[in-house]
Amino acid sequence: MATQLIELVDGPLDTGKPSKPKFRTVRKDGQIVKLRIVDADGPNFSADLTASFQANIRRARKENREIENDS
């Protein structure tokens, strides 16, 4: 039976510094959509994915605040 190493981490994980974000603009149904590109084979994939996720959360929260303020 192969042995497995399990490492317990107490606290936040240090994913490192993300690379500069790359964007691609796509037109779909007459609407401009901005896509953030994440390279799955890149050396900073974890940091890039975390940065992309955080940017999506910021945008969603901003949109929700705007909807609440309009009501």
Residue frames as qw, qx, qy, qz and C-alpha x, y, z in Angstrom:
[[0.000, 0.891, 0.455, 0.000, 0.00, 0.00, 0.00],
 [0.400, 0.476, -0.024, 0.783, 1.36, 3.42, -0.94],
 [0.320, -0.548, -0.460, 0.621, 1.78, 5.96, 1.83],
 [0.147, 0.780, 0.324, 0.514, 0.26, 9.39, 1.48],
 [0.334, -0.086, -0.330, 0.879, 1.53, 12.59, 3.02],
 [0.148, -0.817, -0.508, -0.230, -1.18, 14.74, 4.58],
 [0.328, 0.085, -0.239, 0.910, -0.26, 18.29, 5.52],
 [0.162, -0.790, -0.574, 0.144, -2.56, 20.23, 7.85],
 [0.265, 0.352, 0.057, 0.896, -2.63, 23.96, 7.17],
 [0.233, -0.708, -0.546, 0.383, -3.74, 26.34, 9.88],
 [0.044, -0.672, 0.018, 0.739, -4.53, 29.74, 8.40],
 [0.606, 0.719, 0.017, -0.341, -4.74, 31.15, 4.89],
 [0.837, 0.110, 0.350, 0.406, -2.83, 29.56, 2.04],
 [0.065, -0.728, 0.281, 0.622, -0.17, 31.68, 0.37],
 [0.777, 0.482, 0.399, 0.075, -0.88, 31.30, -3.34],
 [0.526, -0.096, 0.295, 0.792, 1.76, 33.84, -4.33],
 [0.149, 0.549, -0.023, -0.822, 1.44, 36.90, -6.52],
 [0.681, 0.521, 0.514, -0.030, -0.86, 36.56, -9.53],
 [0.431, 0.053, 0.438, 0.787, 0.45, 37.41, -12.98],
 [0.183, 0.255, -0.055, -0.948, -0.83, 40.48, -14.80],
 [0.568, 0.404, 0.646, -0.311, -4.46, 39.86, -15.80],
 [0.045, -0.079, 0.673, 0.734, -5.17, 39.23, -19.48],
 [0.471, 0.440, 0.474, -0.600, -8.56, 40.11, -20.89],
 [0.131, 0.135, 0.773, 0.606, -10.45, 39.20, -24.03],
 [0.385, 0.336, 0.238, -0.826, -13.43, 41.19, -25.23],
 [0.133, 0.195, 0.915, 0.327, -16.15, 39.27, -27.02],
 [0.427, 0.067, -0.061, -0.900, -19.31, 40.55, -28.68],
 [0.020, -0.224, -0.974, -0.024, -22.30, 38.37, -28.01],
 [0.002, 0.719, 0.693, 0.051, -25.83, 39.42, -28.99],
 [0.132, 0.808, 0.135, 0.557, -24.68, 43.01, -29.47],
 [0.557, -0.824, 0.057, -0.083, -23.29, 43.14, -25.94],
 [0.411, 0.636, -0.570, 0.319, -19.63, 43.59, -25.05],
 [0.883, -0.464, -0.053, -0.042, -18.40, 40.98, -22.58],
 [0.132, 0.767, -0.588, 0.222, -15.02, 41.21, -20.86],
 [0.971, -0.161, -0.179, -0.009, -13.45, 37.83, -20.06],
 [0.272, -0.786, 0.553, -0.053, -10.49, 37.34, -17.76],
 [0.822, 0.340, -0.456, -0.030, -8.08, 34.71, -19.13],
 [0.596, -0.600, 0.518, -0.131, -6.50, 32.19, -16.71],
 [0.548, 0.480, -0.675, -0.114, -3.75, 29.87, -18.01],
 [0.917, -0.328, 0.037, -0.222, -4.33, 26.42, -16.50],
 [0.913, 0.114, -0.136, 0.366, -0.76, 25.36, -17.33],
 [0.172, 0.805, -0.237, 0.516, 0.84, 28.54, -15.96],
 [0.490, 0.096, -0.667, 0.552, 3.16, 28.54, -12.94],
 [0.099, -0.010, 0.445, -0.890, 0.84, 30.89, -11.01],
 [0.335, -0.334, -0.729, -0.495, -2.44, 29.11, -11.77],
 [0.384, -0.528, -0.696, 0.299, -3.58, 29.04, -8.15],
 [0.171, -0.426, -0.189, 0.868, -2.88, 32.74, -7.62],
 [0.128, 0.007, -0.463, -0.877, -4.43, 33.69, -10.97],
 [0.349, -0.419, -0.788, -0.286, -7.58, 31.65, -10.29],
 [0.323, -0.551, -0.565, 0.522, -7.92, 33.20, -6.82],
 [0.073, -0.306, 0.047, 0.948, -7.48, 36.72, -8.24],
 [0.223, -0.161, -0.638, -0.719, -10.06, 36.03, -10.94],
 [0.366, -0.510, -0.778, 0.021, -12.53, 34.66, -8.39],
 [0.252, -0.513, -0.382, 0.727, -12.04, 37.70, -6.13],
 [0.041, 0.131, -0.292, -0.946, -12.58, 40.05, -9.10],
 [0.309, -0.335, -0.750, -0.478, -15.84, 38.23, -9.94],
 [0.356, -0.561, -0.670, 0.330, -17.02, 38.54, -6.33],
 [0.150, -0.370, -0.111, 0.910, -16.22, 42.29, -6.29],
 [0.165, -0.043, -0.504, -0.847, -18.16, 42.81, -9.53],
 [0.365, -0.437, -0.792, -0.220, -21.17, 40.79, -8.32],
 [0.312, -0.546, -0.542, 0.557, -21.31, 42.65, -5.01],
 [0.044, -0.239, 0.104, 0.964, -21.08, 46.00, -6.82],
 [0.273, -0.210, -0.652, -0.675, -23.98, 45.01, -9.10],
 [0.389, -0.511, -0.761, 0.090, -26.04, 43.88, -6.09],
 [0.218, -0.455, -0.329, 0.798, -25.43, 47.19, -4.29],
 [0.098, 0.075, -0.340, -0.932, -26.55, 49.08, -7.41],
 [0.355, -0.364, -0.763, -0.399, -29.75, 47.00, -7.59],
 [0.373, -0.539, -0.647, 0.391, -30.48, 47.60, -3.89],
 [0.142, -0.352, -0.103, 0.920, -29.90, 51.36, -4.27],
 [0.172, -0.110, -0.537, -0.818, -32.29, 51.54, -7.23],
 [0.331, -0.467, -0.813, -0.107, -35.14, 50.00, -5.23]]
